[in-house]
Amino acid sequence: MLVSTEQPLPTLEVEIERLLPGGVGLAHAEGFTLFVSLAAPGDVVRVQIDRLRGKVAFASVLEVIKPSPVRVEPPCPYFGRCGGCDFQQLNYEAQLQAKVEIIRDCFHRIANIADFPEIAIHPSPNQWQYRARANWQYDPLTLHFGYFEAGSHRVCDVEVCAVLLPDLQNTLSDLRAHIRNDSFPGAVKNVEAVADDEGVSMSPAWDGFETKKVSRRIGDETYHFSADAFFQVNHELLVPLVHEATRNARGAVALDLYCGVGLFTVPLARRFERVVGVESNPTSARFAQLNLQNAQLESARIITARVGDWLSRKASEFEAVDFLLLDPPRAGAENVVINGILARRPREISYVSCDPATLSRDLKKLLAAGYFLDSVAAFDMFPQTHHVETVVRLTARF
Ligand SMILES: C[S@@+](CC[C@H](N)C(=O)[O-])C[C@H]1O[C@@H](n2cnc3c(N)ncnc32)[C@H](O)[C@@H]1O
């Protein structure tokens, strides 16, 4: 019998039924629901219980007794320790299928949607060496440089990261050489780096590593940004992502909330008479302005503000909004933002999200207020991880 007593907690043999939001495997045994990390659906595994919360057990795999047909040998030597990639044990087809199931699960359970359109997922052209952005951690006590270990703030020392673009891997190797030579600034604990076609921008800047302006051409548009501004990590999927988020968008007035450096603002400004982008990071907002200026798009302006504040302050600025796009961070849109959107009654909403759970929470409110779910599309922006980008299109039915 599995009981919550002293350490060590018992081990169990279980079969993984499917993968859940968060990427964990679901299993049941002895009246408990188990969430098993780094599992594959169909695996029979011996697991160790790491933590109990009521009838829920959080577990990790000790031994694969019978591997799932979709299980593969994780190629990365840091797999299981590094917090970065938690889907390397799955073949690529199974990764894509699990991500669609994760979205469906959130829509059912969190948004209470019984029927929704078919979810097509766009695979990533590159399953490895796709990341154009990295956030590295440095621990001056251990001299470890890499990513946080799963569920902790211990730094996993990473020499080679298989999902980085080659330019970023070179930067990682250069920075590690500075640590070995004792020429790395001890005060720097966290490094952001982004790559474009010509080089790498890094923040903070020091000794030859500059926070320089870089640029990337996506479809017909050129975007400038730097390591201090947000830009999507997987550039190969951005043409279809922008297309899906803005297709058929027409009218006089469009809002682009959480606009970053203007990935969606620029194409929207080509179609609408008036576009407003709202972004709280001043560096990103400046790049968005620059990107609009370079494209000679005068119909759009960028507001540097928190979306919730701006929507509350400017309650009456727009009588009629035809199209509203929002692309918030993982936490989704705050209540004040959803209420501000509903107050403007946009005819169409395009919600771009990197977290199906918070998307579903927000979707529930928008559907309850009279929006209809037209389409859902998924983009595998983050291969080898459970993360997935979703674009949901809604139209007003009031
Ligand atoms: C997921 S990114 C999307 C950016 C852009 N749409 C893109 O695809 O490149 C979210 C953006 O929201 C910004 N942000 C975060 N919280 C915000 C807030 N409360 N108000 C305005 N912008 C915010 C971040 O700086 C970031 O640029």
The ligand as a Gaussian input file, in Angstrom:
#p B3LYP/6-31G(d) Opt

LIG

0 1
 C        5.150000      36.348000     -26.076000
 S        5.879000      37.903000     -26.332000
 C        5.146000      38.356000     -27.860000
 C        5.798000      39.471000     -28.625000
 C        5.412000      39.614000     -30.097000
 N        3.992000      39.526000     -30.300000
 C        6.138000      38.596000     -30.951000
 O        5.525000      37.593000     -31.338000
 O        7.333000      38.788000     -31.212000
 C        5.083000      38.877000     -25.138000
 C        5.492000      40.339000     -25.121000
 O        4.692000      40.995000     -24.135000
 C        5.503000      41.917000     -23.425000
 N        4.791000      42.091000     -22.143000
 C        4.827000      41.298000     -21.049000
 N        3.930000      41.730000     -20.129000
 C        3.335000      42.819000     -20.660000
 C        2.314000      43.705000     -20.208000
 N        1.714000      43.545000     -19.030000
 N        1.926000      44.704000     -21.030000
 C        2.534000      44.879000     -22.244000
 N        3.486000      44.066000     -22.728000
 C        3.888000      43.048000     -21.947000
 C        6.860000      41.297000     -23.371000
 O        7.859000      42.292000     -23.207000
 C        6.937000      40.616000     -24.753000
 O        7.477000      41.484000     -25.704000

